[in-house]
Structure formats: C-alpha cells, structure tokens
C-alpha cells in the first residue's frame, strides 16, 4: 500500500502478508509528488509513478528496488494528460500487449475527469485515447458529480470494473457535505482496445451488475453500547489521538472522554471520537452522563466539518452555572444560539438531519427530543467550509483552555438511517 505523508517524509509504502494483521514500517521513496502508484511488471521490474509538476504537471515515473525503496533510475515525465488542470492519480497497468496509464484531470471539483493513454513500453511514449475523457460528469445535470480518481480491476470471470470517487451535491448553487464517496461502475472495451467507464463515460447511482455476484446488503447496527475491548471500525479520531483522553474501561459499557485544553476550534487533537455522516437523512443520538465541576468544562455532540465550521450541543458550566447549550461556528462568525439552565447529571442528545438542515434536541428520559435549534447543512459543505472528506457526527469533551477534571461518560451512541 503506497501513499503520501504530505506533512513530512513524502511518498512511502508499507507491506504485509495479511492485511488484517501487522504492517511493515514505512519505506520511503526519493520521488516527489503525490498520489503514488506501484506497478509490478512481469519481469519483476517495479515502477513508481507520481503526480508532480517539476517539469510541467503530469505523471512522473522511476524504477525502484521494492526491498529498499531506492530508485534505480532517474525520474522522468511520461505523460502530461490531455490539457486539464492538475493531472494526478496515475495508475499504470499491463493489459495484453499494451501498457495503459490512467490519470485524473480537471481538479477534484466539478470539472473532474478520467483520461487514459497507452504505450508498448511502461516508460512510454504514451498516446492519448481518442475517446477521452473515459469518465466525466462535467457540465452534466447528474446526481453524482466530480467523478474521478478511478482505478481498474478485472474480476475472475474476465469482466472489468472501475472504482472511482464522486460527490452527491444538492441545491443551487450545488453544495455537498457528505464528502467524496466511492462508486463502482462496469467498464466496456472498444474494438480498438480502449476502456470506457459506465455508459459512454457517464454513470448513474444504479448500474447494471452483469455477471457480478451481488451480496446481500448488510443490516447496519444502530446502537453501539461501547461494551467491547476496542472501538468499532466506524469510529475516528482527529489527527493523533491521545490515549489518556479516552477509555472503554473507566465505566462499564461506556465510552469515557476526558476533556483537554484543546477545543473544537483548534487545529490540534481535541478529545473527539466521531463517525462519518453517510446518509443525507439520518438521526444520531447519545446518552451523556456528565457533571462539570469547574467553569469551562464541556461535553456533548457535534456536527463537525473542520475547526472553523461546526455545530455543537453540549452540557457546560459557566459562572458556576450548569447549562445546556447549542452553538455554531461558521468561519469567523461565532454564536451561542441558545442556552438553558440544566440541573440533571445525564441527558440524551439528538441530531436529526435531512438534505438541507440539522436539528438539535435533548431529552431527559429518552422520549421525543425538545429541539434547541437548527443549522443548515450547506454551511458545512465543501463549497463553503473547504476540504473534501465530509462531516463527522461526534462525541467530544473539552476544558476550554485547561484540563477538565470531570469525565464525560457516553453510555451509547445510535446512528439510524
């Protein structure tokens, strides 16, 4: 598996005999750029291809020693693409007598497209496909947009498929807040040996499966009771998690968070455990037991795009008074939307979402929530907030500038479509 550490170190790969077990330490490759690709030729030669712009934007390639990562050749520009901006995400394949080099162009936005070229040699020269782009929804009224970053795979029955990224925007002007999602589409080959993704380069939310064996759609688990020894795979931290700030053993069948000085507004590692919002229409609830003892201590639930764009509902203490609050942060704008006096030690916090709005509510006994307020989904969208990974629905705790002395116990968390 190869990727890029953009913060330091650059391109590297790791390996394992079992993807479910331990992986190797990173092996770094002295080749600049992003979106690295590993290609193993039949004679054992390993080619490393990245997107870079040293000699003009395009796909750059070298041969490497797979055991050490050392380059065995100079880095050369092998294809610039068809003229779209940001030619990136290169993938090199050997199919029959041809080497195919596929990239994405146009930027990871609404002009995204997939283009392909081929050569008799892995290092080129590459000729462009006459049917390019082989996948694009630019300037089309499609429910899926920004299609790109594709990869090809051949199934055992001989058929070809493409996995690729896309977004599902809504409204006008279009906005999307679920982030880039992974899609699958069939690939057809032309008589002159070129792959075309989907229906003449376009796709739909439902595609014909052909001979592909379909699996039963899994029934998602609504509730996590936090009764295991480790967190479920759906949960994610922000940046590098701090082990001392969370526990599954402090309280039986509960997730315990210990608030740190870091807040949701900081470019840091707050006490935060969340899951991606996967559906436009969904509902997330959690049962919080929290007794703040000093001013600034806070724990609750958030809809979080990044440190500059988020909504949260929480229990906190200010001026010696315990309160239940609903707050929003939208760029440089910050507002305490609502706060009420609160005396109980536990509360059920609920976020309800549809395509355009979030509603924030609370309940003392698990009945239908009393709603504190609402916020627009579009204000957390990529087109407003930046980024392209989508929003989190998360539990968090903070001391708002100092270490919190009061643990926050989350007894369960529900995510329901």
Secondary structure, 3 states (H helix, E strand, C coil): CEEEECCCCEEEECCCCCCCCCCCCCEECCCCCEEEEEEECCCCCEEEEEEECCCCCEEEEEEECCCCCCECCCCEEEECCCCCCCCEEEEEEEECCEEEEEEEECCCCCCCEEEEEEECCCCCCCEECCCCCCEECCCCCCCCEEEEEEEEEECCCCCEEEEEEEECCECCCCECCCCCEEEEEEEEECCCCCEEECECCECCCCCCCCCCCCCCCCCCCCEECCCCCCCCCCCECCCCCCHHHEECCCCCCCEEECCECCCCCCCCCCEEEEEECCCCCEEEEEEEEECCCCCCCEEEEEEEEECCEEEEEEEEEECCEEEEEEEEEECCEEEEEEEEECCCCEEEEEEEECCCEEEEEEECCCCCCEEEEEEEHHHHCHHHHCCCCCCEEEEEEECCCCCCCCCEEEEEEEEEC
